[in-house]
Every structure is written in C-alpha cells, then in structure tokens.
Amino acid sequence: MPTCENYNHKRGWKQTIKKTTTLDPALTCPYCGEKQYQTQKSKTKCALLTPVILLPLLLNLFFEPGIHVLISLAVFFLLAMSLFPFLVEISNKEEYINFFDR
C-alpha cells in the first residue's frame, strides 16, 4: 500500500484505487494534505498487470469459446485489481520518462 513520505500513513485500498484511476496524476494525502505522485517504477509494475487480465483470451486459441473465457476474464480482472494497490509507490516528486537522456 502506498505510504505518505511525510507522516508514514498508509493509504487505504479503496482510496488508492479511486485516486489512481482518475486523470489527475496527483494523489493528495488525506492526513497532511500534501500532493504526492506515483513513481515511474510503480507505474511500470502496474502496467504489467494489463496483459495478465487479457491472458484468458488466449484460451480461445486452444479451446472452443464459451462461458469459461468470460469467467476467467472476470477472475483475472478481480485478481489484478486486488493486487494493484500493493504495487503502487508514491513520492513527493513527480517523475517523468526521459526518452532523450541515456
């Protein structure tokens, strides 16, 4: 769970899901009111969950399409959403991807 760098308070699961699914990149700490941002490393980890959700679609290649694909999609989605807040890390600085600096 993301932890505030200023006061070491952990954000709740529901708060984390709610704030990271919005377009505003800043997460405001409910305890100190400071704006915090998801780290680039954390964004990369969370992005790797997307292909996991889509893995059941590969079942269509090997088995006849049916209800098992929909059920497995729902299970993988719930699994990914339950793991997501544990992968989020926050810092006081906003990080950008620097494509030109190597």
Secondary structure as UniProt FT lines:
FT   TURN            5..7
FT   HELIX           13..20
FT   STRAND          26..28
FT   TURN            30..32
FT   STRAND          35..38
FT   HELIX           40..47
FT   HELIX           49..54
FT   HELIX           55..58
FT   HELIX           59..62
FT   HELIX           67..87
FT   STRAND          90..91
//
